[in-house]
Amino acid sequence: MKHATLGEWVLYGAVCAYLLALYALPSDVWLGFTINALIVTVLSIAWNITGGYGGQMSFGHAALFGTGAFVTAILQVRLGVNPWLAAPLAIAAAALVAGVIGALSFRYGLKGSYFALVTLAFAEVLRILASSFSITGGGQGILVPYKAGVENLQFASRVSTYTLALALVALGMLVTAWMQRSRFGAYLIAIRENEEAAKALGIDTFRTKVLAMVLSGAIAGTAGVAYLQTFLFVDSQIAYGASMSVEALLGPMIGGSGTLWGPLVGTLALHLLGESAKELVSGAPGLNLVLYGVVLLVILRYLPDGLVGLARRVRLPRRAPAASMKEAR
């Protein structure tokens, strides 16, 4: 933010104003809408670490999100573990899954579309497994009993749930900001720009990419835990379905891949666009998806750097030098 342009200040200020306005003017509809968007934002932050900063395009972040959601659900419902203990165990499990996927993929030099397809395949395998075993509820999923209370990580008030979701987004952005300024982040960006050159400079590209996957997996698992504690239900299609992976990557792409604010800006814009499309064509089921898709294509075509990239191009007009002003007189 030190060198932010006028456009960035306006964009980030508008986002912050909207998020703070929900405390002043709480509405169940808007709170529910924003809570869902913020949980997806956490998942988008996870994707942005590997896809935005590392250049490793994943189509299967649902595998990490779903692992976080299912592990905490199984621990609570099947084994009676307290949510405060189940949550970190679920996050660790998601990080482990991400590490395994990363180690297997990067050990064999997979990148680009090959890596994307492998991650998609892992998510699909986990979806099939979750649909097949009774411990995961099979095709019916797992319903967590409603027991409102801080000790159960459940809140009767939507404002409290909203505060938790907002805190998780802030935490994810802080982790991203730290990464941007760290040697690890510099290594990751160097790999994205030119992996062979990064190797020549002595960077351990395999280790760096696997660590990025582990960090991404932990954040994605956190999103899964937050989803379960908010909606108290998870099944294989919700957790490991392709739609969750698509939402994870669309947010950063629309907002600005490889930027701090991109996932938040893009995800909020994406969800607002989706709801607006529903309202505009409410009398024609399915047409909202067509409108939604057309607008997305236009954004991706004409704003390759996303909304944050557009905002960066909006600057205050430069003042003419004093000498030039005198000559003009």
DRENVEXGU-524008 format. One record per residue: residue in three letters; z, x, y negated of N, C-alpha, C, O in turn. Coordinates in steps of 0.2 Angstrom, whole numbers, plus 5000, padded with zeros to 4 digits. Layout:
% DRENVEXGU-524008
ALAZXYZXYZXYZXY;...
//
This chain:
% DRENVEXGU-524008
MET500050045006500050005000500050044994499950024988;LYS500150114994500250154988499550154985499550154978;HIS498950154988498350164985497950094986497350094986;ALA498350044987497949974988497549954982497749964976;THR497049924983496549894978496849834976497249804978;LEU496549804970496649734968496549684973497049644974;GLY496049694977495849644982496449644987496549584990;GLU496649704989497149704994497849674992498149634995;TRP498049684986498649654983498549584983499049544985;VAL498049554981497949484981497949454988498249404989;LEU497649484993497549465000498249465003498549415006;TYR498649525002499249525005499749485002500249455005;GLY499749474995500149434992500049364994500549324994;ALA499449344995499349274997499649255004499949205005;VAL499549305008499849305015500649295015500949255018;CYS500949345011501649345010501949275007502449255009;ALA501549255002501749194999501749135003502149095003;TYR501249135008501149075012501749075017502049025019;LEU501949135020502449145025503149135022503549105025;LEU503249145016503849135012503949065010504449035010;ALA503349035009503348965006503648915012503948865010;LEU503548935018503848895024504548885024504848845027;TYR504948935021505648935020505848885014506348845015;ALA505448885009505548835003505348765005505648715003;LEU504748755008504548695010504348685017503848685019;PRO504948685021504848685029504548615031504748565029;SER504048625035503648565038503548585046503348635048;ASP503748535050503748545057503048565059502948605064;VAL502548525056501848535058501648615056501348645060;TRP501748635050501548695048501948755051501748805052;LEU502648735052503048785056502748795063502748855065;GLY502648745066502348745073501748785073501648825078;PHE501248775069500648805068500748875067500348925070;THR501148895062501248965061501649005066501449065067;ILE502048975069502449005075501949035080501949085082;ASN501548985082500949005087500549055084500349105088;ALA500349055078499949105075500249175075499949225076;LEU500949175074501249235073501349265080501349335081;ILE501449225085501549255092500849285094500849345097;VAL500349255092499649285094499549345090499249395092;THR499849345084499749405079500149465083499849525082;VAL500749455086501049515089500549545095500549605096;LEU500249495098499749515104499149555100498949605103;SER498949535095498349565091498549635089498149675089;ILE499249645087499449705085499449755091499249815090;ALA499649725097499549765103498849795104498749845106;TRP498349745104497649765105497449815100497049855101;ASN497649805093497449845088497649925089497249965087;ILE498149935093498350005094497850035098497650095097;THR497650005104497150035108496450025106496050065106;GLY496249965104495549945102495449965095494849995093;GLY495849955090495749975083495850045081495350075078;TYR496350075083496550145082496250195087496050255086;GLY496250175093496050215099495350205101495050245105;GLY495050155099494350145101494250125108493650125110;GLN494750105111494750085118494750005119495249975119;MET494149975119494049905118494249865125493949875130;SER494849835124495049795130494849725130494949695125;PHE494649695136494549625136495049595141494949535143;GLY495649625142496149605147496849605145497249625149;HIS496949605138497649605136498049545138498649555138;ALA497749495141498149445144498549465150499049435151;ALA498249525153498649545159499349575156499849565160;LEU499349595150500049625148500449565145501049565146;PHE500149525141500449465139500749425144501349405144;GLY500349415149500549365155501149405159501549365161;THR501149465160501649505163502349495160502849475163;GLY502349495153502949495149503149415150503749415151;ALA502749365150502949305150503249285157503749255158;PHE502849305162503049285169503649325172504049295175;VAL503749385170504249425172504949395169505449385173;THR504949375163505549355160505649285163506249265163;ALA505149245164505249175167505549175174505949145176;ILE505249225178505549235185506249255185506649235189;LEU506349305181507049325181507549275179508149275181;GLN507349235174507849185171507849125176508449105178;VAL507349095179507349035183507449045190507849015193;ARG507149105193507249115200507849155201508249145207;LEU508049205197508649245198509249235194509749265195;GLY509149195189509749175185509949235180510549235178;VAL509449275178509649335174509649305166509249265165;ASN510149325162510149305155509549325152509349385153;PRO509249285147508649305144508749365140508249405139;TRP509249385137509349445133509249505138509049565135;LEU509449505144509249555149508549555152508249605153;ALA508349495153507649475156507149505151506649525153;ALA507249495144506749515139506549585140505949605140;PRO507049635139506849705139506549725146506149765146;LEU506749695151506449705158505749685158505349725161;ALA505649625155504949605155504449645151503949655153;ILE504749665145504349715141504249775145503649805144;ALA504749805148504649865152504049855157503649905159;ALA504049795161503649785166502849785163502449805166;ALA502849755157502149745154501949815152501349835153;ALA502349855150502249925148501949965154501550005154;LEU502349955160502149985166501449965168501050005171;VAL501349905168500649875170500149905166499649935168;ALA500249915159499749945155499650015156499150045156;GLY500250055158500150125160499750135166499350185166;VAL499850085171499450095177498750085176498250115178;ILE498550025172497850015170497550075167497050095168;GLY497950095162497650155158497550215162497050255161;ALA498050235166498050295170497450295175497050345176;LEU497350235178496750225183496150225179495650265182;SER496050195174495450195170495250265167494650285168;PHE495750295163495550355160495550415164495150465163;ARG495850415170495750465175495050475177494850525179;TYR494750415178494050415180493550415174492950405175;GLY493750425168493350435163493050365160492550365157;LEU493350315162493050245160493150235152493650245150;LYS492650215149492650205142492150145140491750135144;GLY492150125134491750075131491750005136492249985137;SER491149985137491049925141491349925148491649875151;TYR491349985151491649995158492449985158492649955162;PHE492750015153493450005152493649935150494049905153;ALA493249895146493249825144493249785151493649735152;LEU492749795155492649755161493249765166493449725169;VAL493549835166494049845171494649805169495049775173;THR494849805162495449775160495349695161495849665163;LEU494749675160494649595161494749585169494949535170;ALA494549625173494549625180495349625182495549585186;PHE495749665179496449665181496749595179497149575182;ALA496549575173496849505171496649455175497149405177;GLU496049455178495849405182496249405189496349355192;VAL496349465191496649475198497349455197497649415202;LEU497749465192498349445191498449365190498949335192;ARG497949335187497849265186497849235193498149185195;ILE497449255197497349235204497949245208498149195212;LEU498349295208498949315211499449265209499849235213;ALA499549255202500049205199499949135202500349095202;SER499249115203499149055205499249045213499248985215;SER499349095216499449095224500149095226500249075232;PHE500649125223501249135225501749085222501749065217;SER502249065227502749015224503249045219503449005215;ILE503349105219503849135215503549125207503949125203;THR502949125207502649115200502449035199502149025193;GLY502648995203502548925202501848905205501748845204;GLY501448945208500848925210500348905204500348935199;GLY500048845206499648815200500048775195499748755190;GLN500648765197501048725192501448765187501648735182;GLY501548825188501848865183502648865183502848835188;ILE502948895178503648895178503948855172503648875166;LEU504348815173504648775167505348805166505848805171;VAL505548835160506248855159506648805156506448765151;PRO507248795159507648735156507848745149507948805147;TYR507848695145508048695138508848695137509148655139;LYS509048755135509748765133509848805127509848865126;ALA509748765121509748795115510448835113510948815115;GLY510348885111510848935109510649005109510149025112;VAL510949045104510749115103510849155110510449195112;GLU511349135114511549165120510949155125510849195130;ASN510549105124509949095129509349105126508749095128;LEU509349135120508749155116508249095115507649095115;GLN508649035114508248975112508548945106509148945105;PHE508148915101508348895095508148815094507648805095;ALA508648775092508548705091508148695085507748655084;SER508248745080507848735073507248775074507248835076;ARG506648745071506048785071506048835066505748885067;VAL506448835061506548885056506748945059506549005057;SER507248935063507548995067507049035071506949095072;THR506648985075506149015079505549055075505349105077;TYR505449025069504949055065505249115062504849165062;THR505849125061506149185058506049235064505949295062;LEU506249225070506149265075505449295076505349355077;ALA504949245076504249265077504049315071503649355072;LEU504249295065504149335059504449405059504049455058;ALA505049405062505349475063504949515068504949575067;LEU504749485073504349525078503649545075503449605077;VAL503349505071502749535068502949595063502549645063;ALA503449585059503649635055503849705059503649755057;LEU504149695065504249755069503649785071503649845072;GLY503149745074502549775076502149805071501849855072;MET502149785064501849815059502249885057501849925055;LEU502849885058503249945056503049995062502950055060;VAL502949975068502750025073502050055072501950115072;THR501650005069500950025068500950075062500650125062;ALA501350055057501450105051501650175053501450225050;TRP502150175057502450235060501850275063501750335062;MET501550245067500950275071500450305067500150355068;GLN500250265061499750285057499950355054499550395052;ARG500550365053500850425049501050485054501250535052;SER501050465060501250515065500650555068500050545067;ARG500850615071500350655075500050615080499450625081;PHE500450575084500150535089499550495086499050485090;GLY499650455081499150415078498550455076497950435076;ALA498650515073498050555071497650575077497050585077;TYR498050595083497650605089497250555091496650555093;LEU497550495091497250435093496550415089496050395092;ILE496650425083496050415078495550465080494950455080;ALA495750525081495250585082494850565089494250575089;ILE495250535094494850515100494350465099493850465102;ARG494550415095494150355093493450385090492950365091;GLU493550435085492950455081492550505086491950495085;ASN492850545090492450595094492850625099493250675098;GLU492850595105493350615110493150685112493650725114;GLU492550705113492450775115492650825110492950875112;ALA492550805103492850855098493550855098493850915097;ALA493950805100494650805100494850845106495350885105;LYS494550845112494650885117494650965115495051005117;ALA494050975112493951045109494451075105494651135105;LEU494851025101495351045097496051055100496551065097;GLY496051035107496651045111497050985112497650985114;ILE496750925110497150865111497150845118496550845121;ASP497650825121497650795128497450725127497950685127;THR496850715128496550645127496850595132496950535131;PHE496850615138497150575144497850555142497950495143;ARG498250595141498950575139499050535133499450485133;THR498650555128498650515122498450435123498750395121;LYS497950435127497650365128498150325133498250265132;VAL498450355137498850325142499550295138499750245139;LEU499750345134500350325130500150265125500650225124;ALA499550265122499350215118499350145122499550095119;MET499150145128499150085132499850065134499950005134;VAL500350115135501050095136501350065130501650015131;LEU501250095124501450065118501149995117501549945115;SER500549985118500149925117500449875122500549815120;GLY500549895128500849845133501549825132501649765133;ALA501949865129502649845127502649795122502949745122;ILE502149805117502049755111501749685114502049635112;ALA501249695118500949635121501449595126501549535126;GLY501949635129502449605133502949565129503249515131;THR503049595123503549565118503249495116503649445115;ALA502549495115502249425113502349375119502449315117;GLY502249405125502349355131503049325131503149265133;VAL503549375130504249345130504349295125504649245126;ALA504049315119504149265113503849195114504149145113;TYR503249195118502949135119503349095124503449035123;LEU503649125129503949085134504649065131504749005132;GLN504949095127505549075124505449025119505948985117;THR504849015116504648965111504448905115504748845113;PHE504048905120503748845123504048825129503948775132;LEU504448875132504848865138504348845144504648815149;PHE503748865144503348855150502748905150502548925145;VAL502648925156502048975157501748955164502048945169;ASP501048965164500648955170500149015170500049045165;SER499849015176499349075177498749065172498549125169;GLN498549005170497949005165498149015158497849055154;ILE498748995156499049015149499149095149498949125144;ALA499449115154499749185154499149235154499049285150;TYR498749225159498149275161497449255160497049285161;GLY497449195156496749165155496349205150496649245146;ALA495749205150495249245146495349225139495249265134;SER495549165137495649145130496149185127496049195121;MET496649205130497249245127496949315125497149335120;SER496549345130496249405128495749405123495749445118;VAL495449345122494949335117495249335110495049365105;GLU495849295110496249285104496549355102496549365096;ALA496749395106497049455105496549505101496749545097;LEU495949505103495449545100495049515093494849555089;LEU495049455093494749415087495149425081494849435076;GLY495749425081496249435075496049495072495949495066;PRO496149555075495949615072495249625070495149655064;MET494749605073494049605072493949565065493549595061;ILE494249505064494149465058494549495053494249495047;GLY495149515054495549545049495349615047495349625041;GLY495249655051495049725050495349765055495949785055;SER494949785060495149825066495349895063495049925059;GLY495949925066496149985064496449995057496550045054;THR496749935055497149925049497849895050497949865055;LEU498249915046498949885046498949815046499349775050;TRP498649785041498749715040498149665043498249605044;GLY497649705046497149665049497349615055497049555054;PRO497749625059497949575064498249515061498149465064;LEU498749525057499049465053498549425049498549365050;VAL498149455045497749425041497149385045497049325044;GLY496949425050496349395054496649335059496249285059;THR497249345061497449295066497649225062497449175064;LEU497949235056498049175052497449145050497349085050;ALA496949185048496249155046495949125052495649065051;LEU495949155057495649125063495949055065495649005067;HIS496649055065496948985067496848935061496748875063;LEU496848955055496748905050495948885050495848825049;LEU495548925052494848905053494748855059494448805058;GLY495148865064495148825070495348755069495048705070;GLU495948755065496248685063495748655058495748585059;SER495448685053495048655049494448625052494248575050;ALA494148665057493548635061493748575064493348525065;LYS494348575067494548505071494548455066494348395068;GLU494848465060494948405055494248385052494148325051;LEU493748435051493148415048492748375053492348325051;VAL492748385060492348355064492748315070492648325076;SER493248285068493748255072493448195076493648185082;GLY492848165074492548115077492048135082491748095085;ALA491948205082491448225087491748285091491648345090;PRO492048265097492348315101491848375103491248355105;GLY492048435103491648485105491248515099491148575099;LEU491148475094490748505088491148555084490848595081;ASN491848545084492248595081492148665083492248715080;LEU492048665090491948735093491348765091491248825090;VAL490848725090490148755088490248775081490048835079;LEU490548735076490648755069491148825069490948865065;TYR491648825073492048875074491648945076491748995073;GLY491248935081490848995083490349015078490249085077;VAL490048975074489548995069489949035063489649085061;VAL490449005061490849045056491049115058491049165054;LEU491349115064491549185067490949235067491049285065;LEU490349205069489749255070489549275063489349335062;VAL489649235058489449255051489949305048489749355045;ILE490549295050491049345048490949415051490949465048;LEU490849405058490749475061490149505059490049565059;ARG489649465057488949495055488949525049488749585048;TYR489249495044489249515037489849545034489849575029;LEU490449545038491049585036491249625042491749615046;PRO490849675044491049725049491749755049492049775054;ASP491949765043492649795042493149735041493749755039;GLY492949675042493449625042493649605035493449625030;LEU494149555034494349535028494749585024494649585018;VAL495049635027495449685024494949735021494949755015;GLY494349745024493849785022493549755015493349795011;LEU493449695016493149655010493649665004493449674998;ALA494249655005494749655000494749724997494849734991;ARG494649775001494649844998494149864993494149904989;ARG493549824994493049834989493149794982492749804978;VAL493649754982493749724976494249764972494849764973;ARG494049794966494449844962494449814955493949784953;LEU494949844951494949834944494349874941494149924943;PRO494049844936493449874933493749944929494249944926;ARG493349994930493550054927493450054919492950034917;ARG493950084916493850094908493450144907493450204910;ALA493050144901492650194899493050244896493550234893;PRO492850314897493250364894493250364887492750334884;ALA493750394884493850384876493250424873493050394868;ALA493050474875492450514872491850474872491550474867;SER491750434877491150394878491150334873490650314870;MET491850314872491950254867491750274860491450244856;LYS491950344858491850364851491050374850490850364845;GLU490750404855490050414855489650354854489150344850;ALA489850294857489550234856489650204849489250164847;ARG490250224846490250204839489850244834489850234828;
//
